[in-house]
Amino acid sequence: MQHSIKSMQCGWCSLVSKAITEDPVRKAPPQDGSRFHIRVQFRQHLEVEDDSGMKRPADRKTSLYLNVESKQRQKRLQFEDLPVQTYSVHSAKGDPVAKFLPQVKLLLDVNSTVAHDLIKKHCEDPEHPRLFVNRQCTEDKYVALSYVWGCEQPHCTTGQNLESYIKGIPLEYIPKTIMDAIAVARDLGFRYLWVDTFCIIQDSKDDKAREIRQIRRIFSDAYLTIIAACAGTVNDGFLHERRPPVPTPIVLPFCCPDGTIGTMQLRNPFNLPDHPVDERAWCLEEHLLSPRKVIYTAHTLRYACEKSSENLGSDSNFLQDTSDMLSLSRPASSVRATSNGGPEVDLTDTIFLWKMILSNYTRRILTKSRDRLNALAGVAEEFQILWPDSRYIAGLWAHQLPGCLLWHNVGGSQCCSRPNRNSAPSWSWASTDGEVDMNIYDFSTNGILCTIIQCDAVVAHQENPYGDVKGGTLVLDAILISAMWDTGSNRLFDAALCMPTNSSQSPEWSPFEKHFGGGVIPDTLETVSRETCRVQLVMIKLAYDILQGLVLVPTDPNPSMEQNAFPTFRRVGFFDYGFRAKGPDIARLSCARQRIKII
């Protein structure tokens, strides 16, 4: 039978095969050589329709009833008692059978819901995808794709091929991951798929800026986001055989407080398999903003929404846990609910959430370092709903100043070179590469030693106030201390107490008081290019006997002598040291404040 279906395209064999395989009574596939009894019956009758309460005869209707019985069930002889599959029978126009069988009725209501559904299902050709430009603001459900580029895409949309792509995109131009996403979207019944490489004009700075501005809306409004977590490049695809799952966790008994015995699972949280999307900066924003996600991991398929997540077949969860970062639509919707009399939002929780997202985001990779702010713009815009009275300034929030200036990289091997073509101000974490950290307790006003006079940044594109910037200015009233920085040990010494014996040699650090007792975390590798250097320390905060601040160097060795001109500096690091309430430490805090500018 299978041979007849494949080689001869036999319609009767296909019909019978379907009846056998889809029989709800049969619990297992039939064995080779099994025999079946096939019974077919045609019935013809007049269909009656209800039209405004009036009964009238309708067209002739012919039905085919098919029963396929195994030898063990052939004792039931009455056809009416047998399980059957029912088909309506029609003829095609011009066929000789049309004299005896009714033709398919045309659906004349072309504006009905049924008509539109049929058009979407049958008139869109998945083998000929094309760009849809929504000029008339058509509203419909769509799917978004989150994936890793991993390599260049030579056939992305440009100003030159835009018009041709509206007519159709050649299949050979579409990478495997995107083709898989098209297949998933079609199988789920969706007509539209948003993919950055085709839906953003890649050689247009203006279109990129507009679309980046819309990233939050694109992913939060998507009915579903497909996350190709296991695909290392856009050419890999994700609809392939899954590798065997990672080893199951250790299961141990657990005695519950009510006396019942359950089980607990133990797994090493630092030994989870990495997925390519976990390493890319853009993918974090897309994950956080999406209310519903299907995640194609290396070992299973996972569905996640705002309330729960579930692996296919209840498989073990070996994904990196982002539940503590929540889907951002939840805190934002909570704020909206608060304005309508709902529960209030804990602002401490939202600050902690921002810190966690920032830490996770900055450890990820960006192909273009100038996108350091762009790839987080949608998340920042969502937090603006949480903090409506604050301002977002080059990655920092105004209501968290000056404490949020105390960010620093995680040190050691995580210290990176200063990125090229990055115009963020030095006081912003966006001016560096690599993972940064900040303590949420730094955001409190306790122990603050400086005053913010001005903090502004110039956005690169006015339509995207949460994206890339073209510089910025920070003006402080603060205590400024001159120091010597031993870049080899990252120790600080009071410059006023350190007199080098020879200007060409390193200072002779002698008395204990000369050492501040703490150290420096440089912002970038370029900062530590010299063995020792003179720097300025600006005191930001003293809390829990720890004094924290920024390490600065002058931007101009010959500062302007104009009236009202502030000395201008550039940030090169973060420092902290244990404060001793005696001697030099007390004297340093007694110094007069001065107004400085950091760019």
C-alpha positions as CSV (number, residue, x, y, z in Angstrom):
1,M,0.0,0.0,0.0
2,Q,2.8,2.4,0.9
3,H,4.4,1.6,-2.5
4,S,1.1,2.5,-4.3
5,I,0.8,5.7,-2.4
6,K,4.4,6.9,-3.2
7,S,5.0,5.5,-6.7
8,M,1.5,5.5,-8.2
9,Q,-0.1,8.3,-6.1
10,C,-3.1,6.1,-5.5
11,G,-5.9,8.1,-3.8
12,W,-7.7,5.1,-2.5
13,C,-4.6,3.7,-0.9
14,S,-4.0,7.1,0.8
15,L,-7.5,7.2,2.1
16,V,-7.4,3.7,3.5
17,S,-4.0,4.2,5.0
18,K,-5.1,7.3,6.8
19,A,-8.2,5.4,8.1
20,I,-6.0,2.7,9.5
21,T,-3.3,4.9,11.1
22,E,-5.9,7.4,12.6
23,D,-8.2,4.8,14.0
24,P,-8.8,5.9,17.7
25,V,-9.6,2.3,18.8
26,R,-6.3,0.9,17.6
27,K,-3.6,1.4,20.2
28,A,-0.6,0.3,18.2
29,P,0.4,0.3,14.5
30,P,-0.7,-2.8,12.6
31,Q,1.8,-5.5,12.0
32,D,3.1,-6.3,8.5
33,G,0.8,-8.6,6.6
34,S,-2.3,-7.6,8.6
35,R,-5.6,-8.0,6.7
36,F,-8.5,-5.5,6.7
37,H,-12.0,-5.4,5.5
38,I,-12.9,-2.1,3.7
39,R,-16.5,-0.9,3.5
40,V,-17.6,2.1,1.6
41,Q,-21.1,3.6,1.4
42,F,-22.4,6.6,-0.6
43,R,-25.5,8.5,0.6
44,Q,-27.2,11.3,-1.2
45,H,-29.8,13.6,0.4
46,L,-31.2,17.1,0.3
47,E,-29.8,19.4,2.8
48,V,-32.2,21.8,4.6
49,E,-31.1,25.2,5.7
50,D,-32.6,27.7,8.1
51,D,-33.1,31.1,6.4
52,S,-34.6,33.7,8.6
53,G,-36.9,31.1,10.2
54,M,-38.1,29.7,6.9
55,K,-37.4,26.1,6.0
56,R,-36.4,25.4,2.4
57,P,-34.7,22.5,0.5
58,A,-31.0,23.2,-0.3
59,D,-28.7,21.6,-2.8
60,R,-28.1,17.9,-3.2
61,K,-25.4,16.6,-0.8
62,T,-23.4,13.4,-1.3
63,S,-21.4,11.9,1.5
64,L,-19.0,9.0,1.5
65,Y,-18.7,6.8,4.6
66,L,-15.6,4.7,5.0
67,N,-15.0,1.8,7.5
68,V,-11.8,-0.2,7.7
69,E,-12.0,-3.2,10.0
70,S,-9.4,-5.7,11.1
71,K,-10.2,-9.4,11.0
72,Q,-10.7,-9.5,14.7
73,R,-13.5,-6.9,14.5
74,Q,-15.3,-8.2,11.4
75,K,-18.1,-9.8,13.4
76,R,-20.0,-6.5,13.6
77,L,-22.1,-6.7,10.4
78,Q,-24.4,-3.7,10.5
79,F,-22.7,-0.8,8.8
80,E,-24.6,1.7,10.9
81,D,-22.9,0.3,14.0
82,L,-19.4,0.6,12.7
83,P,-17.0,3.5,13.3
84,V,-16.7,5.4,10.1
85,Q,-14.9,8.4,8.6
86,T,-17.2,10.8,6.8
87,Y,-16.3,12.8,3.7
88,S,-18.4,15.2,1.7
89,V,-18.2,14.4,-2.0
90,H,-17.9,17.0,-4.8
91,S,-17.1,17.1,-8.4
92,A,-14.9,19.6,-10.4
93,K,-16.4,21.8,-13.0
94,G,-16.2,20.3,-16.5
95,D,-15.7,16.7,-15.1
96,P,-18.1,14.1,-16.5
97,V,-19.0,13.2,-12.9
98,A,-20.5,16.7,-12.5
99,K,-23.8,15.4,-14.0
100,F,-24.2,13.1,-11.0
101,L,-22.4,14.8,-8.1
102,P,-22.7,18.3,-6.8
103,Q,-19.9,20.9,-7.4
104,V,-18.2,22.8,-4.6
105,K,-20.2,25.8,-3.6
106,L,-18.4,29.1,-4.0
107,L,-17.8,31.3,-1.0
108,L,-19.4,34.5,-2.2
109,D,-18.9,36.6,0.9
110,V,-15.3,37.6,0.2
111,N,-15.1,39.9,3.3
112,S,-16.1,37.3,5.8
113,T,-13.9,35.9,8.5
114,V,-13.9,32.5,6.9
115,A,-12.8,34.0,3.6
116,H,-9.9,35.8,5.2
117,D,-8.9,32.7,7.1
118,L,-8.9,30.6,3.8
119,I,-6.9,33.3,2.0
120,K,-4.2,33.2,4.8
121,K,-4.2,29.4,4.8
122,H,-4.3,28.6,1.0
123,C,-3.3,31.7,-0.9
124,E,0.0,32.5,0.8
125,D,2.8,30.4,-0.6
126,P,5.4,29.5,2.0
127,E,7.7,28.5,-0.8
128,H,7.8,32.2,-2.0
129,P,8.2,34.4,1.1
130,R,8.3,38.1,0.6
131,L,8.6,41.3,2.6
132,F,5.4,42.9,3.8
133,V,5.5,46.7,4.2
134,N,2.7,47.6,6.5
135,R,1.9,51.0,4.9
136,Q,-1.8,50.8,5.9
137,C,-1.1,49.9,9.6
138,T,-2.8,46.5,9.3
139,E,-3.2,44.8,12.6
140,D,-2.6,41.1,12.8
141,K,-0.7,38.6,14.9
142,Y,2.9,38.0,14.1
143,V,5.9,36.0,15.3
144,A,9.4,37.4,16.0
145,L,12.7,35.6,15.7
146,S,15.5,35.9,18.2
147,Y,18.8,34.3,17.0
148,V,22.5,34.7,16.7
149,W,23.9,36.1,13.4
150,G,27.3,34.5,14.0
151,C,28.5,35.5,10.5
152,E,27.8,38.0,7.8
153,Q,24.4,37.8,5.9
154,P,25.1,38.9,2.4
155,H,21.5,38.9,1.3
156,C,20.0,41.1,4.0
157,T,17.6,43.9,3.0
158,T,19.2,47.0,1.6
159,G,17.9,50.1,-0.1
160,Q,18.9,48.5,-3.4
161,N,17.0,45.2,-3.1
162,L,14.0,46.4,-1.0
163,E,11.5,46.6,-3.9
164,S,12.5,43.2,-5.3
165,Y,12.1,41.6,-1.8
166,I,8.6,43.0,-1.5
167,K,7.8,40.9,-4.6
168,G,9.6,37.9,-3.3
169,I,12.8,36.7,-1.6
170,P,14.6,33.8,-3.3
171,L,14.8,30.8,-1.0
172,E,18.5,30.4,-1.6
173,Y,19.0,33.9,-0.1
174,I,17.4,32.8,3.2
175,P,19.7,31.2,5.8
176,K,18.8,27.9,7.5
177,T,17.8,29.4,10.9
178,I,15.4,31.9,9.3
179,M,14.0,29.1,7.0
180,D,13.3,27.0,10.1
181,A,11.5,30.0,11.7
182,I,9.4,30.4,8.6
183,A,8.4,26.7,8.8
184,V,7.5,27.0,12.5
185,A,5.5,30.2,12.0
186,R,3.5,28.5,9.2
187,D,2.9,25.3,11.1
188,L,1.5,27.4,14.0
189,G,-0.8,29.2,11.7
190,F,0.9,32.6,11.5
191,R,1.3,34.6,8.4
192,Y,3.9,37.2,9.4
193,L,7.4,36.7,10.8
194,W,9.6,39.6,12.0
195,V,13.4,39.0,11.4
196,D,15.9,41.8,11.8
197,T,18.0,41.0,8.8
198,F,15.1,41.4,6.4
199,C,12.8,43.8,8.3
200,I,15.5,46.4,8.9
201,I,17.2,48.1,5.9
202,Q,20.7,47.2,6.9
203,D,22.5,49.9,4.9
204,S,20.3,52.8,6.2
205,K,21.3,54.5,9.4
206,D,18.0,56.2,9.7
207,D,16.0,53.0,9.3
208,K,18.2,51.2,11.8
209,A,17.6,54.0,14.3
210,R,13.9,53.9,13.8
211,E,13.7,50.2,14.1
212,I,15.9,50.0,17.2
213,R,13.6,52.6,18.7
214,Q,10.7,50.1,18.0
215,I,12.5,47.0,19.4
216,R,10.6,47.1,22.6
217,R,7.2,47.3,20.8
218,I,8.2,44.7,18.2
219,F,9.0,42.0,20.8
220,S,6.5,42.9,23.5
221,D,3.7,43.0,20.9
222,A,4.7,39.8,19.1
223,Y,2.2,37.0,19.8
224,L,5.1,34.6,20.1
225,T,8.9,34.8,19.9
226,I,10.9,31.9,18.5
227,I,14.3,31.7,20.2
228,A,16.9,29.7,18.3
229,A,18.9,29.1,21.4
230,C,21.0,26.2,20.0
231,A,22.0,27.8,16.7
232,G,25.6,29.2,16.8
233,T,25.2,31.0,13.4
234,V,22.3,31.9,11.2
235,N,23.3,29.1,8.8
236,D,23.0,26.3,11.5
237,G,19.2,26.1,11.8
238,F,17.4,24.7,14.9
239,L,14.9,22.1,13.7
240,H,17.4,19.2,13.8
241,E,17.7,16.0,15.9
242,R,18.4,16.9,19.6
243,R,21.5,15.5,21.2
244,P,21.0,13.3,24.3
245,P,20.1,15.4,27.3
246,V,22.7,16.3,29.8
247,P,23.0,14.0,32.8
248,T,20.0,14.0,35.1
249,P,20.3,15.7,38.4
250,I,20.9,13.9,41.7
251,V,17.6,13.2,43.3
252,L,17.5,13.0,47.1
253,P,14.6,12.5,49.6
254,F,13.2,15.6,51.3
255,C,11.1,15.7,54.5
256,C,8.4,18.3,54.2
257,P,7.2,20.4,57.2
258,D,3.9,18.6,57.1
259,G,5.6,15.2,57.5
260,T,5.3,14.0,53.9
261,I,8.3,12.8,52.0
262,G,9.2,14.3,48.7
263,T,12.3,14.6,46.5
264,M,14.7,17.4,45.7
265,Q,17.0,17.7,42.7
266,L,20.7,18.8,43.0
267,R,22.6,20.2,40.0
268,N,25.7,22.3,39.7
269,P,24.5,25.8,38.7
270,F,27.9,26.6,37.4
271,N,28.1,23.6,35.0
272,L,25.1,24.3,32.8
273,P,25.5,23.9,29.0
274,D,25.9,27.2,27.3
275,H,23.7,28.2,24.4
276,P,24.8,30.7,21.8
277,V,22.0,33.1,22.6
278,D,23.3,33.3,26.2
279,E,26.4,35.0,24.9
280,R,24.9,37.7,22.7
281,A,23.8,41.1,24.0
282,W,20.9,41.7,21.7
283,C,19.3,38.3,22.5
284,L,18.9,39.2,26.2
285,E,16.7,42.2,25.4
286,E,14.6,40.1,23.0
287,H,14.2,37.4,25.6
288,L,13.2,39.8,28.4
289,L,10.7,41.8,26.3
290,S,8.8,38.8,24.8
291,P,5.7,37.8,26.8
292,R,5.6,34.3,25.2
293,K,8.5,32.3,23.9
294,V,9.3,28.9,22.3
295,I,12.9,28.2,23.0
296,Y,14.7,25.6,20.9
297,T,17.6,24.5,23.1
298,A,20.3,22.0,22.5
299,H,18.4,19.2,24.2
300,T,14.7,20.1,24.3
301,L,11.9,22.5,23.3
302,R,10.8,24.9,26.0
303,Y,7.7,27.1,26.2
304,A,7.8,30.1,28.6
305,C,5.3,32.9,29.3
306,E,5.0,35.4,32.1
307,K,3.5,32.9,34.6
308,S,5.3,29.7,34.0
309,S,7.6,27.7,31.7
310,E,7.5,24.1,30.6
311,N,9.9,21.8,28.7
312,L,8.6,19.4,26.1
313,G,7.6,16.2,27.8
314,S,8.4,17.7,31.2
315,D,12.1,17.3,30.3
316,S,14.7,18.5,32.8
317,N,15.5,22.2,32.7
318,F,19.1,22.8,32.0
319,L,18.8,26.4,30.7
320,Q,20.4,29.4,32.3
321,D,17.9,30.7,34.8
322,T,16.5,34.1,33.9
323,S,13.4,33.8,36.1
324,D,14.9,36.2,38.6
325,M,15.0,38.8,35.8
326,L,11.3,38.3,35.0
327,S,9.6,39.2,31.8
328,L,9.7,43.0,31.9
329,S,6.0,43.4,31.0
330,R,5.2,42.2,34.5
331,P,6.7,45.0,36.5
332,A,5.6,47.5,33.8
333,S,2.0,46.2,34.0
334,S,2.2,46.3,37.7
335,V,2.9,50.0,37.6
336,R,-0.1,50.5,35.3
337,A,-2.2,48.5,37.8
338,T,-0.9,50.7,40.7
339,S,-2.3,53.8,39.0
340,N,-5.7,52.0,38.8
341,G,-5.7,51.1,42.5
342,G,-3.6,48.0,42.3
343,P,-0.8,46.9,44.5
344,E,2.2,49.2,44.7
345,V,5.6,48.2,43.2
346,D,8.6,47.7,45.5
347,L,11.1,50.1,44.0
348,T,14.0,48.3,45.8
349,D,13.1,45.2,43.8
350,T,13.1,47.2,40.5
351,I,16.5,48.6,41.3
352,F,17.8,45.1,42.1
353,L,16.3,43.9,38.8
354,W,18.0,46.6,36.8
355,K,21.4,45.7,38.5
356,M,20.9,42.0,37.6
357,I,20.0,42.8,34.0
358,L,22.9,45.2,33.6
359,S,25.4,42.6,35.0
360,N,24.0,39.8,32.7
361,Y,23.9,42.2,29.7
362,T,27.4,43.6,30.0
363,R,29.1,40.2,30.1
364,R,27.6,39.4,26.7
365,I,29.2,39.9,23.3
366,L,28.4,42.7,20.9
367,T,29.7,42.6,17.3
368,K,29.7,46.4,17.2
369,S,30.8,48.1,20.4
370,R,28.9,51.3,19.5
371,D,25.7,49.3,20.1
372,R,26.4,49.1,23.8
373,L,23.4,51.3,24.6
374,N,21.4,50.4,21.5
375,A,21.0,46.8,22.4
376,L,19.6,47.7,25.8
377,A,17.4,50.5,24.6
378,G,14.1,48.6,24.7
379,V,14.8,47.4,28.3
380,A,15.6,50.9,29.4
381,E,12.4,52.2,27.8
382,E,10.5,49.6,29.8
383,F,12.1,50.7,33.0
384,Q,11.1,54.3,32.2
385,I,7.5,53.1,32.9
386,L,8.7,51.9,36.3
387,W,10.5,55.2,37.0
388,P,8.5,57.8,35.2
389,D,10.0,60.7,37.1
390,S,13.6,59.8,36.3
391,R,15.8,60.4,33.3
392,Y,17.9,57.9,31.4
393,I,21.4,59.4,30.8
394,A,23.8,57.3,28.8
395,G,23.0,54.1,30.7
396,L,22.5,55.7,34.1
397,W,19.3,56.8,35.9
398,A,19.1,60.3,37.3
399,H,17.3,59.2,40.5
400,Q,20.2,56.8,41.3
401,L,22.9,59.5,41.0
402,P,25.5,59.9,42.3
403,G,25.7,56.3,43.6
404,C,25.3,54.7,40.2
405,L,28.6,56.4,39.2
406,L,30.3,53.8,41.3
407,W,30.0,51.1,38.7
408,H,33.2,49.1,37.9
409,N,34.2,46.2,35.8
410,V,34.6,42.8,37.6
411,G,38.4,43.1,37.4
412,G,41.1,40.6,36.5
413,S,40.8,39.1,33.0
414,Q,37.5,40.9,32.5
415,C,39.3,44.2,32.0
416,C,39.0,45.0,28.3
417,S,40.5,47.5,25.9
418,R,38.6,50.7,25.4
419,P,36.3,50.1,22.4
420,N,36.8,52.0,19.2
421,R,34.1,54.3,17.8
422,N,32.4,54.5,21.2
423,S,31.4,58.0,22.0
424,A,29.8,57.4,25.4
425,P,31.2,59.7,28.2
426,S,33.8,58.1,30.4
427,W,31.6,58.3,33.5
428,S,29.1,55.9,31.8
429,W,29.6,52.1,31.9
430,A,28.7,52.2,28.2
431,S,32.2,53.7,27.4
432,T,33.8,50.3,28.2
433,D,33.6,46.7,27.1
434,G,33.2,43.7,29.5
435,E,31.1,42.9,32.5
436,V,30.4,45.7,35.0
437,D,29.0,45.5,38.5
438,M,27.4,47.9,40.9
439,N,26.1,47.6,44.5
440,I,22.5,48.6,44.9
441,Y,23.4,50.0,48.3
442,D,25.4,52.6,46.5
443,F,22.1,54.0,45.2
444,S,21.1,55.2,48.7
445,T,21.8,58.8,49.8
446,N,23.5,57.8,53.0
447,G,27.1,58.9,53.2
448,I,27.1,60.9,49.9
449,L,30.2,63.2,49.7
450,C,29.4,65.1,46.5
451,T,26.7,67.0,44.8
452,I,25.5,66.6,41.2
453,I,25.4,70.0,39.4
454,Q,24.8,68.8,35.9
455,C,24.5,65.4,34.2
456,D,23.6,65.3,30.5
457,A,24.2,63.3,27.4
458,V,23.7,64.1,23.7
459,V,21.7,61.3,22.0
460,A,22.9,60.3,18.6
461,H,19.4,60.0,17.2
462,Q,16.5,62.0,18.6
463,E,14.0,59.3,17.7
464,N,15.8,57.0,20.1
465,P,16.5,58.7,23.4
466,Y,17.5,55.4,25.0
467,G,20.1,54.5,22.4
468,D,23.6,55.6,21.4
469,V,25.0,58.9,22.6
470,K,27.5,61.4,21.2
471,G,29.2,62.4,24.5
472,G,28.0,63.8,27.7
473,T,28.9,66.1,30.6
474,L,29.0,65.5,34.4
475,V,29.6,68.5,36.7
476,L,30.2,67.8,40.4
477,D,30.9,69.7,43.6
478,A,33.3,67.3,45.3
479,I,36.5,66.7,47.3
480,L,39.4,66.1,44.9
481,I,42.6,64.5,46.2
482,S,45.9,64.1,44.3
483,A,47.3,60.6,44.4
484,M,49.9,58.3,42.9
485,W,48.6,55.1,41.3
486,D,51.0,52.1,41.2
487,T,49.4,50.3,38.2
488,G,51.4,47.2,38.9
489,S,49.8,46.5,42.2
490,N,46.7,48.8,41.7
491,R,47.5,50.5,45.0
492,L,47.0,54.2,45.8
493,F,49.3,56.5,47.6
494,D,48.8,60.1,48.8
495,A,50.8,62.3,46.3
496,A,51.2,65.0,48.9
497,L,53.2,62.6,51.1
498,C,55.1,60.9,48.3
499,M,58.2,62.7,47.1
500,P,60.1,60.5,44.5
501,T,63.8,60.6,44.9
502,N,64.3,60.7,41.1
503,S,61.6,61.9,38.7
504,S,62.6,59.1,36.3
505,Q,62.1,56.4,38.9
506,S,59.1,55.1,40.8
507,P,58.4,56.8,44.1
508,E,59.8,55.2,47.2
509,W,56.7,54.2,49.1
510,S,57.7,54.2,52.7
511,P,55.5,55.4,55.6
512,F,52.3,53.3,56.0
513,E,50.2,56.5,56.1
514,K,51.1,57.2,52.5
515,H,49.1,54.2,51.4
516,F,45.4,54.7,51.2
517,G,44.8,51.2,52.3
518,G,42.6,50.2,49.3
519,G,43.0,49.7,45.6
520,V,41.9,50.7,42.1
521,I,39.9,48.8,39.5
522,P,40.9,50.2,36.1
523,D,38.2,50.8,33.6
524,T,40.2,49.6,30.6
525,L,43.6,48.1,29.8
526,E,44.9,51.4,28.3
527,T,44.5,52.9,31.8
528,V,47.4,50.7,33.2
529,S,49.9,51.3,30.4
530,R,52.3,53.1,32.7
531,E,53.9,51.7,35.8
532,T,53.0,54.7,38.0
533,C,50.9,57.7,37.2
534,R,49.5,60.8,39.0
535,V,45.8,60.8,39.2
536,Q,43.0,62.7,41.0
537,L,40.5,61.0,43.3
538,V,37.0,62.3,43.5
539,M,35.2,61.3,46.7
540,I,31.7,60.0,46.1
541,K,30.5,58.1,49.1
542,L,31.5,56.9,52.6
543,A,29.4,54.1,54.0
544,Y,30.2,51.2,56.4
545,D,33.7,52.6,56.8
546,I,34.4,52.2,53.1
547,L,35.3,55.3,51.1
548,Q,34.5,55.0,47.4
549,G,35.1,57.2,44.4
550,L,36.4,57.7,40.9
551,V,39.9,57.8,39.5
552,L,40.4,60.7,37.1
553,V,43.1,62.1,34.8
554,P,43.0,65.6,33.3
555,T,41.9,65.9,29.7
556,D,44.2,68.9,29.0
557,P,47.7,69.2,30.5
558,N,47.3,73.0,30.0
559,P,43.9,73.8,31.5
560,S,42.0,76.9,30.4
561,M,42.4,79.9,32.7
562,E,39.1,81.4,31.5
563,Q,36.9,82.7,34.3
564,N,34.2,80.2,35.4
565,A,36.0,77.4,33.5
566,F,36.0,74.1,35.5
567,P,39.0,71.7,35.4
568,T,38.0,68.9,33.1
569,F,38.8,65.2,33.7
570,R,38.2,61.8,32.2
571,R,37.4,58.8,34.3
572,V,39.9,55.9,34.2
573,G,38.9,53.8,37.2
574,F,37.1,53.1,40.4
575,F,38.7,53.0,43.9
576,D,37.7,52.1,47.4
577,Y,39.6,51.8,50.7
578,G,38.9,51.2,54.3
579,F,38.4,54.6,56.0
580,R,40.3,55.1,59.3
581,A,38.7,57.9,61.4
582,K,42.1,59.4,62.2
583,G,45.1,61.2,60.8
584,P,45.3,61.6,57.0
585,D,41.9,60.2,56.3
586,I,40.2,62.8,58.5
587,A,42.3,65.5,56.9
588,R,41.3,64.4,53.4
589,L,37.6,64.7,54.1
590,S,38.2,68.2,55.6
591,C,39.4,69.5,52.2
592,A,37.3,72.1,50.5
593,R,35.0,71.0,47.7
594,Q,35.6,72.2,44.2
595,R,33.6,72.1,41.0
596,I,34.9,69.8,38.3
597,K,33.7,68.5,35.0
598,I,34.0,64.9,33.8
599,I,33.5,64.0,30.1
